Amino acid sequence: MSPVLRVVNRVLLALVGLVLLVLGGSVLAVGLGAPAPSWWIHHDRHDVLLDDAERTRWRDAGWWWPVVIAALAVLVLLALWWLIAVLRRHRLSEILVDTGDGEGATLRGGALEDALADEAGEVDGVDRARAHLTGRRTAPEAHVRLSLEPDVDPGTALHDVTSGALSHARDAAGLSSLPAEVRLRGVRHRPERVS
């Protein structure tokens, strides 16, 4: 998750939490007999949140229910989008490289992913390779998926990718370590009819 998105996420969560805490605390306090705040819409603990007049005021207006349903649907979609954005494993957009001169440099995460996947794909017996980086800019983690040819020893392919592509990616980015998760999968070829 990018730093800007992380800040926006935390600010939105804090605001939503604060609003819910104030409203919920007010309802609870008034319900338990505390005097209602001056900004509260009701006056004592025996008032209902929506009385009959408020609940049925817009019943005859043809636009009311479609607007309410549309607004609730938009809120649900926004909440689902937010949840998916928070839970999704985000790719690393850039990596901080220590150049040794105190300045540092940034390396595009996509460039390192492409280089890692290309080199892993050139290993004998690897049909296809995909890679993506997660983690922090200063401590990235690699996730590599390898599709192996049918007659390849998985241990040999894993060793070749680890000692080759992953090692080169770590050295190229100037990292002391590059934790990696490598998933291996065998390629299934369709049977061909021989006549």
N, C-alpha and C positions, 0 to 999 in steps of 0.2 A: 504494500500500500504506500502510495507516495506521501511525503510529509504533509503536503497541503491537504490531501484527502483525509489523512489521519487527524489533523487539527480540526477540519470541518466536522468529521465524525464525532470527535470528542465534544466540540461545542454544541452540536445538535443534541447529543445524548444528555449533556448537562442541562440544556434548556428544557428539553422534554421532561427530564427527571424533576427539575425544579418546579415546573408548572404542575405536574402530577402530584408532587409532594405538597405544594401550597393548596391546591384544590382538595385533594384527599384529606389533608390535615384539617382544613376548614370544615369539610362535611363531617368529619369525625368529631371535631370539637363542638360544633353546633349541635350535633346529634346527642352528645353527652351532656349538654346543658350549658355550655359556655356561651357568653353573649356573642351574637353574630357580628362579624366585622362590618365596617361601614360600607364597604364595596360589595358585600354579599347580596345576592338577589332575593334572599328570603330573610324573615325577621326573627323567627324562633325555631325551636326544634320540632314543632308540630307541623311546620310548613312542608309541603311535598315539593320535590324538585320541579315537576311539571304538573300543574293543576289542569282541570278539564278545559278551561278557557285557553290556556297556552297550548295544550296538546291538540285541540280541534280548531284552532284559529285559521289554519291554512287548508283545512280538509277540502273545501269546495274549490280551491284554486287548482286548475289542471296542471300547472307547472310545478307545484310543490314537491310531490313524491318523486318525479323523475330527477329533479335537482338534488334532492336528498340522497337518492340511490346513486346518482352519478358522483356526488361528492364523496360518499362512503367508498365507492368502488375505486376512486382515485386515491383515497387515503390507504386503502388496502394494497393497491398496486405499488404505491410509494414505499409502504412498510416492507413489502416483499422484496422490492428492489434493494432497499437498504440492507435487509437481512442477508440477501445473496451477496451483495457487495462486501459486507463485513466477513462473511464466512468463506468466501471464495479464496482460494490460494492465489495470492497475487504474484505476478512475475516481477522480477527486479528490473527496474528501468535503467539503473546505472550502478556501477561499482566504483568505489573509491580506491585508487591505486596509489600506493606510497612510492613516490619517485626518488626518495632519498634526499631531496634538496629542501625539504620542509614545506614545499608548495603542494605537492600532490596533483593528481589528475583524475579525471573520470573516464571510465570505459563504458560504452553503451552495453547494457545487459544483453540486448538482442544480438549484437555482434559476437559476443562471447558464446551465446547459445548456439548461433549458427556455426561458428568455428568448431565448437565441441561436437555438435551433431554431425558435421561434415567429416571430421577426423574419426569419430566413432563409427560412422558408416563405411569407412574405408578398411576397417579391420576385416580380416579373412573370416568369412562365414556370417557376417552381419548383412542382412538384406536391407534393413532400413533402421535409422536411428533418429530419435527426437530427444531434445534436451530443453529444459527451462530452469531458470534460476529463481530461487526464493530467498527469504531471509532479509538481513540488513545490508546496507551498502558497504559496510566494513567487514561483514561476516556472511558472505553469500553461501547458499547451499545449492548443490546441483541435483537435479532429478532427471535421470536418463532412462529412456525406454528403448530397448533393443529388440528387433525382430530378427531371429536367428534362422539360418538355413537348416533344413532337416537333419543333415549329417554332421553338425558342428557340436563339439564338446562345449557346454555352457561355461565350465570352469576356465577353459582356455580363453574363450571370448571375453569373459569378465576380467581375467587377468590382463589381457591385451588392452582393453579399454581403460582399465584402472591405471596401468603403468604407462599408457600412451596418451590418449586424449585427455583424461582427467588430470594427469600430471602436467601436461603441457598447458592446459587451461589455468591451473593453479600458478604455474611459473609465469605465464604471460600476464596474469593480473597482479603478480607480486604478492600473492597471499601466502601466509604461513601454513594454512590448511584450507582444504575445500571439501567439507563433508559432502558425501554423495549417496544417493539412493539410486541403485540401478535395477531396473525391472527387465527381466528376460522373458521373451515369448517366442515360441516356435512358429515359423511361417507354415501355413497350411496351403498347399497347392491343390488346385482342383484336379481331380483325376482326368486324364485325357484318354479318349477311346483310340485304340490302335487297331487298324484294320489290315 
